[in-house]
Amino acid sequence: MNRKTKVQELEGTTNSKTEPKPKSSVKRTPRVTKTSKPIKETVETSLNLSKENLKKNIVELKDAAADVSKTTAKTVKKVSESAKKTITKTSDDLAKAVKTNISNIIGFDKKLYIEYYGKKVSEDELVERFKLEWTKSHKLSEIKDLKVYYKIEEDTAYYLVNDEETLSIKII
């Protein structure tokens, strides 16, 4: 494209002949228009906005993670409480069943009576006499194991306490 300046156009309208000026081989650089803000400020402003957006997003992510953690903790707590109740109920039911089965096995009443020459002695009577005699010099809480031997010929009960101490009582 051949561009002419206003001056050249006006010169061309006159009758004077002028030789055209040779074109120079130097290339002109395009004009740089001044912007309202330098590039550095524009870039820094964009970076600062990006940093603020990142900070805001991080805060929002932290809040969301905290909400998820709280919700998860509540759910875990509900599930663990439910499991605890179920385990407690199951163990209570199991304990009741075991007790019932054991009582069915050994749950009958027993009484021991010894009869000889017209006399009658019961196990309860032998134990009661032992308790009366034992508490004169000892405590009942000391007894962990008690074995009773009754000898009919002598009319005497022999007691072995905790496999160590002995006591004999004449039964009349």
C-alpha positions as CSV (number, residue, x, y, z in Angstrom):
1,M,0.0,0.0,0.0
2,N,1.2,3.4,-0.8
3,R,0.3,5.9,1.8
4,K,0.7,9.5,1.3
5,T,0.7,12.1,4.0
6,K,-1.5,15.2,3.8
7,V,1.5,17.3,2.8
8,Q,2.3,15.0,-0.1
9,E,-1.2,15.0,-1.3
10,L,-1.3,18.8,-1.2
11,E,2.0,18.9,-3.0
12,G,0.7,16.6,-5.6
13,T,-2.1,19.0,-6.4
14,T,0.3,21.8,-7.3
15,N,1.8,22.0,-10.7
16,S,5.3,21.8,-9.4
17,K,6.8,18.6,-10.1
18,T,8.8,17.0,-7.4
19,E,10.6,13.9,-7.5
20,P,9.4,11.3,-5.3
21,K,11.6,10.6,-2.3
22,P,13.4,7.4,-2.3
23,K,12.1,5.0,0.3
24,S,14.6,4.3,3.1
25,S,15.7,0.8,3.8
26,V,15.2,1.3,7.6
27,K,12.1,-0.2,9.0
28,R,10.1,1.8,11.3
29,T,9.1,0.3,14.6
30,P,5.4,0.4,15.4
31,R,4.4,3.0,17.9
32,V,3.8,1.9,21.4
33,T,0.8,3.5,22.9
34,K,0.9,4.4,26.5
35,T,-1.4,2.4,28.7
36,S,-2.9,3.6,31.9
37,K,-1.0,1.1,34.0
38,P,2.4,-0.3,33.4
39,I,2.6,-4.1,32.6
40,K,4.3,-4.9,36.0
41,E,1.4,-3.4,37.9
42,T,-1.2,-5.3,35.8
43,V,0.6,-8.6,36.3
44,E,1.1,-8.0,40.1
45,T,-2.6,-7.1,40.4
46,S,-3.6,-10.3,38.6
47,L,-1.2,-12.3,40.8
48,N,-2.6,-10.7,43.9
49,L,-6.2,-11.5,42.8
50,S,-5.2,-15.1,42.1
51,K,-3.5,-15.4,45.5
52,E,-6.6,-14.1,47.2
53,N,-8.8,-16.5,45.3
54,L,-6.5,-19.4,46.2
55,K,-6.6,-18.3,49.9
56,K,-10.4,-18.1,49.7
57,N,-10.6,-21.5,48.1
58,I,-8.3,-23.1,50.7
59,V,-10.4,-21.6,53.5
60,E,-13.5,-23.0,51.8
61,L,-11.9,-26.4,51.4
62,K,-10.8,-26.4,55.0
63,D,-14.3,-25.6,56.1
64,A,-15.8,-28.3,53.9
65,A,-13.2,-30.8,55.3
66,A,-14.1,-29.8,58.8
67,D,-17.8,-30.3,58.0
68,V,-17.1,-33.7,56.5
69,S,-15.0,-34.6,59.6
70,K,-17.8,-33.5,62.0
71,T,-20.4,-35.4,60.0
72,T,-18.2,-38.5,59.8
73,A,-17.5,-38.3,63.6
74,K,-21.3,-38.0,64.3
75,T,-22.0,-41.0,62.1
76,V,-19.3,-43.1,63.6
77,K,-20.5,-42.2,67.1
78,K,-24.1,-43.2,66.3
79,V,-22.9,-46.5,64.7
80,S,-20.6,-47.2,67.7
81,E,-23.4,-46.4,70.2
82,S,-25.8,-48.7,68.2
83,A,-23.2,-51.4,68.1
84,K,-22.5,-51.0,71.9
85,K,-26.2,-51.3,72.6
86,T,-26.5,-54.4,70.4
87,I,-23.4,-56.0,72.0
88,T,-24.7,-55.2,75.5
89,K,-28.2,-56.6,74.7
90,T,-26.7,-59.7,73.1
91,S,-24.3,-60.4,75.9
92,D,-27.1,-59.9,78.5
93,D,-29.3,-62.3,76.5
94,L,-26.4,-64.8,76.3
95,A,-25.8,-64.5,80.1
96,K,-29.5,-65.1,80.8
97,A,-29.5,-68.1,78.5
98,V,-26.4,-69.6,80.2
99,K,-27.8,-69.0,83.7
100,T,-31.1,-70.6,82.6
101,N,-29.3,-73.6,81.2
102,I,-27.1,-74.0,84.3
103,S,-30.1,-73.6,86.6
104,N,-31.9,-76.3,84.5
105,I,-28.9,-78.6,85.0
106,I,-28.3,-78.0,88.7
107,G,-31.5,-76.1,89.6
108,F,-33.1,-78.8,91.7
109,D,-33.5,-78.6,95.5
110,K,-31.4,-81.0,97.5
111,K,-31.5,-82.0,101.1
112,L,-29.3,-84.5,102.9
113,Y,-30.7,-86.4,105.9
114,I,-28.8,-89.1,107.9
115,E,-31.0,-91.5,109.9
116,Y,-29.6,-94.0,112.3
117,Y,-30.9,-95.7,115.4
118,G,-34.0,-93.5,115.5
119,K,-32.0,-90.3,115.2
120,K,-32.2,-87.9,112.2
121,V,-29.6,-85.2,111.3
122,S,-29.8,-83.0,108.2
123,E,-27.0,-81.3,106.3
124,D,-28.5,-77.9,107.2
125,E,-28.3,-78.7,110.9
126,L,-24.7,-79.8,110.6
127,V,-23.8,-76.5,108.8
128,E,-25.7,-74.4,111.3
129,R,-23.9,-76.0,114.3
130,F,-20.6,-75.4,112.5
131,K,-21.4,-71.7,111.9
132,L,-22.3,-71.2,115.6
133,E,-19.0,-72.8,116.8
134,W,-16.8,-71.3,114.1
135,T,-18.0,-67.7,114.8
136,K,-16.8,-67.9,118.4
137,S,-13.2,-67.6,117.3
138,H,-13.2,-66.8,113.6
139,K,-15.1,-64.9,110.9
140,L,-17.3,-66.6,108.4
141,S,-15.7,-64.5,105.6
142,E,-12.5,-66.6,106.2
143,I,-14.2,-69.7,104.8
144,K,-13.5,-70.5,101.2
145,D,-14.1,-74.2,101.3
146,L,-15.9,-76.4,103.9
147,K,-16.0,-80.2,104.0
148,V,-18.2,-82.1,106.5
149,Y,-17.6,-85.7,107.6
150,Y,-20.1,-87.3,109.9
151,K,-19.2,-90.4,111.8
152,I,-22.3,-92.2,112.9
153,E,-20.5,-94.5,115.4
154,E,-19.2,-91.5,117.4
155,D,-22.2,-89.2,116.8
156,T,-19.6,-86.5,115.8
157,A,-19.3,-84.2,112.8
158,Y,-15.7,-83.4,111.6
159,Y,-15.2,-80.2,109.6
160,L,-12.3,-79.3,107.4
161,V,-12.0,-75.6,106.6
162,N,-10.0,-74.4,103.6
163,D,-8.2,-77.8,103.6
164,E,-6.2,-76.7,106.7
165,E,-8.2,-76.3,109.9
166,T,-10.3,-78.9,111.5
167,L,-13.2,-78.7,114.0
168,S,-15.3,-81.4,115.5
169,I,-18.7,-81.2,117.1
170,K,-20.5,-83.8,119.0
171,I,-24.1,-84.2,117.8
172,I,-26.6,-85.3,120.5
